[in-house]
Amino acid sequence: MSAENALTPGFATLDGTRRFATRFKELAGAGHFRERQGLAISSVGIGTYLGEPDPATDMAYREAIVAAVWGGVNFIDSAINYRMQRSERSVGAALRSLSTAGFARDGVVVCTKAGFLTPDGDMPGDPNAYFYDEFISKGVFSVDDIAAGCHCIAPRYIEDQIERSRRNLGLSCIDVFYLHNPETQLSEVSRDVLNRRLAAAFEVLESAVAAGKIRAYGVATWNAFRNDPRAQDYLSLEAVCGLARQAGGGEHHFRFVQLPFNIAMPEALIRPNQTVGGKTVSMIQAARDLGISLVASASLLQTHLVGKVSPSIHTVLGLRNDIECALQFVRSAPGISTALVGMKRVDHVKANLRLAGIPPVSQEQFRRIFTGSQ
Ligand SMILES: NC(=O)c1ccc[n+]([C@@H]2O[C@H](COP(=O)([O-])OP(=O)(O)OC[C@H]3O[C@@H](n4cnc5c(N)ncnc54)[C@H](OP(=O)(O)O)[C@@H]3O)[C@@H](O)[C@H]2O)c1
């Protein structure tokens, strides 16, 4: 069998994800699934960032992802650099086992990212020699394409990373492919240079959509869309969408943005740092205006929120503990499609899935978090 034939065909579809949702009638009844970009997606997604690059963590993620999907999560987030490709491979292993158990490919949305220089499985003895032999000597990128010593979105590198991710995940088509923290480059290159690089990368991503290797693309960010417009690493969503239009025309496939959003980092909702059509708006409003779906990362601020959720938030959300409040805050926020939570422990998956059976709070109730009224 050729390497291409070994990949699972298909991709997430509206019918497939709706079928997934109907397996979980009680959760669906409680508002756990929402339709975004032609997909029915769960209000909680599983992330795969943290953890050691070792076999025990590989196995833990695999089991956690399987448990999450069995429990009603159909949004899986990874990146090629997470645990040096091992998280993508854990996702691939989980998907194979879920497929054997009867979960169809078209019911689960699989997302990954590229942009950081990434070793293969563990840290090479001489990283510079590894990246030279693997990429520079083969003309995939040049030294000048590397920013901040670790980041690259050169066209041939993105093509290379799509192929590696498809193999790691065991999928012929990736549902959402993000450029990972592109604002990292602004510490070293000008905005004009980054815009040219983004436009070239978006052309590659549009070609990958046309070739059936990815379904949609976006950018996953940390500071870019939360910061003040004067910050060096700020990005304008309208400008980034303009680059996508340049690459793919009016029907471009730039559809998702990932950014941190949690009780301690609510900027996407409350900071008017974007401009759309000359009007100053929040990131959540800008995304709505431009037809982009927002995915929240670090929903629990990597558990640093524990012990810091105010009594007034507890009063409004009325849940058992800080973790539940933190997650309920994110999955209830207007304009947030799904709340990603990193989970490599099955007991964390089970604990977080308790919330999937509880409706997100109403918009009116959500507003009370900010107004302080009862
Ligand atoms: N720039 C970017 O693109 C970017 C940046 C950050 C994150 N992300 C994505 O967003 C995902 C979520 O962010 P994150 O993983 O950084 O942080 P997070 O989701 O805020 O927190 C993950 C941590 O919370 C723990 N946890 C989960 N459920 C818990 C529970 N019920 N009780 C106690 N602890 C619990 C996890 O433990 P266990 O793992 O041991 O279960 C893990 O240590 C990432 O995995 C990644 O996919 C993207």
The ligand as an SDF file (V2000), in Angstrom:
LIG
                    3D

 48 52  0  0  0  0  0  0  0  0999 V2000
   -0.7690   29.7790   20.4780 N   0  0  0  0  0  0  0  0  0  0  0  0
   -1.4160   28.6570   20.3780 C   0  0  0  0  0  0  0  0  0  0  0  0
   -1.6620   28.2090   19.2990 O   0  0  0  0  0  0  0  0  0  0  0  0
   -1.8600   27.9320   21.6080 C   0  0  0  0  0  0  0  0  0  0  0  0
   -1.3650   28.3060   22.8470 C   0  0  0  0  0  0  0  0  0  0  0  0
   -1.7880   27.6000   23.9680 C   0  0  0  0  0  0  0  0  0  0  0  0
   -2.6810   26.5710   23.8300 C   0  0  0  0  0  0  0  0  0  0  0  0
   -3.1460   26.1860   22.5990 N   0  0  0  0  0  0  0  0  0  0  0  0
   -4.1040   25.0760   22.4290 C   0  0  0  0  0  0  0  0  0  0  0  0
   -5.1170   25.2100   23.4270 O   0  0  0  0  0  0  0  0  0  0  0  0
   -5.1350   24.0210   24.2290 C   0  0  0  0  0  0  0  0  0  0  0  0
   -5.5520   24.3590   25.6570 C   0  0  0  0  0  0  0  0  0  0  0  0
   -4.5490   25.1710   26.2690 O   0  0  0  0  0  0  0  0  0  0  0  0
   -3.4650   24.5950   27.3150 P   0  0  0  0  0  0  0  0  0  0  0  0
   -3.3790   23.1130   27.1910 O   0  0  0  0  0  0  0  0  0  0  0  0
   -2.2190   25.3740   27.1350 O   0  0  0  0  0  0  0  0  0  0  0  0
   -4.0300   25.0330   28.7160 O   0  0  0  0  0  0  0  0  0  0  0  0
   -5.4070   24.7840   29.4950 P   0  0  0  0  0  0  0  0  0  0  0  0
   -6.3730   24.0650   28.6550 O   0  0  0  0  0  0  0  0  0  0  0  0
   -5.7990   26.0990   30.0480 O   0  0  0  0  0  0  0  0  0  0  0  0
   -4.9270   23.8690   30.7070 O   0  0  0  0  0  0  0  0  0  0  0  0
   -4.4400   22.5740   30.5120 C   0  0  0  0  0  0  0  0  0  0  0  0
   -4.0450   22.0270   31.8680 C   0  0  0  0  0  0  0  0  0  0  0  0
   -5.2230   21.9000   32.6700 O   0  0  0  0  0  0  0  0  0  0  0  0
   -5.2450   20.6110   33.2600 C   0  0  0  0  0  0  0  0  0  0  0  0
   -6.6630   20.2450   33.4440 N   0  0  0  0  0  0  0  0  0  0  0  0
   -7.5910   20.0070   32.4870 C   0  0  0  0  0  0  0  0  0  0  0  0
   -8.7790   19.7090   33.0550 N   0  0  0  0  0  0  0  0  0  0  0  0
   -8.6050   19.7630   34.3920 C   0  0  0  0  0  0  0  0  0  0  0  0
   -9.4600   19.5200   35.4970 C   0  0  0  0  0  0  0  0  0  0  0  0
  -10.7580   19.2070   35.3340 N   0  0  0  0  0  0  0  0  0  0  0  0
   -8.9310   19.6380   36.7430 N   0  0  0  0  0  0  0  0  0  0  0  0
   -7.6290   19.9750   36.9230 C   0  0  0  0  0  0  0  0  0  0  0  0
   -6.7740   20.2080   35.9130 N   0  0  0  0  0  0  0  0  0  0  0  0
   -7.2560   20.1000   34.6460 C   0  0  0  0  0  0  0  0  0  0  0  0
   -4.5250   19.7170   32.3020 C   0  0  0  0  0  0  0  0  0  0  0  0
   -4.0420   18.5830   32.9570 O   0  0  0  0  0  0  0  0  0  0  0  0
   -3.7600   17.1690   32.2000 P   0  0  0  0  0  0  0  0  0  0  0  0
   -3.1220   17.5140   30.8850 O   0  0  0  0  0  0  0  0  0  0  0  0
   -2.8530   16.4660   33.1370 O   0  0  0  0  0  0  0  0  0  0  0  0
   -5.0870   16.4780   31.9920 O   0  0  0  0  0  0  0  0  0  0  0  0
   -3.4100   20.6460   31.8130 C   0  0  0  0  0  0  0  0  0  0  0  0
   -2.3350   20.6320   32.7040 O   0  0  0  0  0  0  0  0  0  0  0  0
   -3.7110   23.4730   24.1130 C   0  0  0  0  0  0  0  0  0  0  0  0
   -3.6200   22.1230   24.5360 O   0  0  0  0  0  0  0  0  0  0  0  0
   -3.4670   23.7060   22.6450 C   0  0  0  0  0  0  0  0  0  0  0  0
   -4.1140   22.7060   21.8820 O   0  0  0  0  0  0  0  0  0  0  0  0
   -2.7550   26.8900   21.4920 C   0  0  0  0  0  0  0  0  0  0  0  0
  1  2  1  0
  2  3  2  0
  2  4  1  0
  4  5  1  0
  4 48  2  0
  5  6  2  0
  6  7  1  0
  7  8  2  0
  8  9  1  0
  8 48  1  0
  9 10  1  0
  9 46  1  0
 10 11  1  0
 11 12  1  0
 11 44  1  0
 12 13  1  0
 13 14  1  0
 14 15  2  0
 14 16  1  0
 14 17  1  0
 17 18  1  0
 18 19  2  0
 18 20  1  0
 18 21  1  0
 21 22  1  0
 22 23  1  0
 23 24  1  0
 23 42  1  0
 24 25  1  0
 25 26  1  0
 25 36  1  0
 26 27  1  0
 26 35  1  0
 27 28  2  0
 28 29  1  0
 29 30  1  0
 29 35  2  0
 30 31  1  0
 30 32  2  0
 32 33  1  0
 33 34  2  0
 34 35  1  0
 36 37  1  0
 36 42  1  0
 37 38  1  0
 38 39  2  0
 38 40  1  0
 38 41  1  0
 42 43  1  0
 44 45  1  0
 44 46  1  0
 46 47  1  0
M  CHG  2   8   1  16  -1
M  END
$$$$
